Amino acid sequence: MLKATQNKGFSLTFENGLTISVQFGTMNYCERKNNFSPYKSEMSNGQDVIESENAEIAIWDKDNNWFDFGSDTVKGYCSTNEIAEWIEKISKADSDFISKLIDLQNESELNGLENQSNEQ
């Protein structure tokens, strides 16, 4: 499935149930971030084409579990090559890709807590 977002981005949902969002408008983590006017939207400014050298991405699964890039569920200022690499990874991943990563992250956090309590 393909979706367009207010003339500032798009999302792709693959057969495996994973979705990647690519956004490059004002208020997104990209070179256009600060091109914001509270009086004009991207759609109403008369521009047919919005351009940006980079974009933010977000990834989630069919159960609305979001991929964590380490510090946030959004990764900003991605180049077109990096976006293409993520699209390829997500399109070929298992449907439970994000759930596995969440489980690994939770297990890692638990191990970290156990190590802290053993040190005391």
C-alpha positions in Angstrom: 0.0 0.0 0.0 1.2 3.5 -0.8 0.0 6.6 1.0 0.8 10.3 0.5 1.0 12.7 3.4 0.0 16.4 2.9 2.5 16.9 0.0 5.4 16.4 2.4 6.0 12.6 2.4 4.7 9.1 2.0 4.5 5.7 3.6 4.9 2.2 2.2 3.2 -0.8 3.8 4.6 -4.1 2.7 3.1 -7.6 2.4 4.9 -8.5 5.6 2.9 -5.9 7.6 5.8 -3.5 8.1 5.4 0.2 7.3 8.0 2.8 6.6 7.1 6.5 6.7 9.3 9.0 4.9 8.6 12.7 5.7 10.4 15.8 4.5 8.1 18.8 5.2 8.2 21.5 7.8 8.3 20.3 11.4 10.0 17.0 10.2 13.6 16.2 11.0 15.0 17.3 7.7 16.5 20.4 6.1 13.0 21.9 5.8 12.2 21.6 9.5 12.3 25.3 10.3 10.5 26.4 7.1 7.3 26.6 9.2 4.6 29.3 8.9 1.5 28.9 11.2 -0.5 30.5 8.5 0.4 28.3 5.5 0.4 24.5 5.2 2.6 22.6 2.8 -0.6 22.0 0.7 -1.8 25.6 0.6 1.4 27.4 -0.3 0.9 26.9 -4.0 3.9 24.6 -4.5 3.3 21.5 -6.6 6.6 19.9 -5.6 8.3 20.0 -2.2 12.0 19.1 -2.2 14.5 18.3 0.5 18.0 16.9 0.6 17.1 14.5 3.4 14.1 13.2 5.4 13.0 11.6 8.6 11.8 8.0 8.7 9.7 5.9 11.1 9.0 2.2 11.0 6.2 0.2 12.6 4.5 -3.2 12.3 0.8 -4.2 11.9 0.3 -4.1 15.6 1.6 -0.5 15.8 4.8 -1.4 17.5 7.4 1.2 16.5 11.0 0.5 15.7 13.4 2.3 18.1 16.5 3.7 16.4 18.2 3.9 19.8 17.1 7.3 21.0 13.8 7.9 19.3 11.2 6.2 17.1 12.0 8.6 14.3 15.4 8.8 12.6 16.0 12.3 11.1 18.2 13.8 8.4 18.4 10.5 6.4 20.0 10.7 2.9 18.2 9.2 -0.1 20.6 6.3 -0.1 20.0 5.6 3.6 16.2 5.7 3.0 16.6 3.3 0.1 18.6 0.9 2.3 15.9 1.0 5.0 13.1 0.4 2.5 15.0 -2.6 1.2 15.6 -4.0 4.7 12.0 -3.5 5.8 10.5 -4.9 2.6 12.4 -8.2 3.1 12.1 -8.5 6.9 10.0 -11.0 8.8 6.6 -9.8 9.9 7.7 -10.0 13.5 11.0 -8.1 12.9 10.1 -5.2 15.3 8.7 -7.6 18.0 11.9 -9.5 18.0 13.9 -6.3 18.4 11.6 -5.1 21.2 12.1 -8.5 22.9 15.9 -8.2 22.5 15.8 -4.6 23.8 13.7 -5.6 26.9 16.0 -8.6 27.6 19.1 -6.3 27.3 17.5 -3.9 29.7 16.6 -6.7 32.2 20.2 -8.0 32.0 21.5 -4.5 32.7 19.2 -4.2 35.7 20.4 -7.7 37.0 24.0 -6.6 36.5 23.4 -3.4 38.5 21.8 -5.3 41.4 24.6 -7.9 41.5 27.2 -5.1 41.7 25.6 -3.7 44.8 
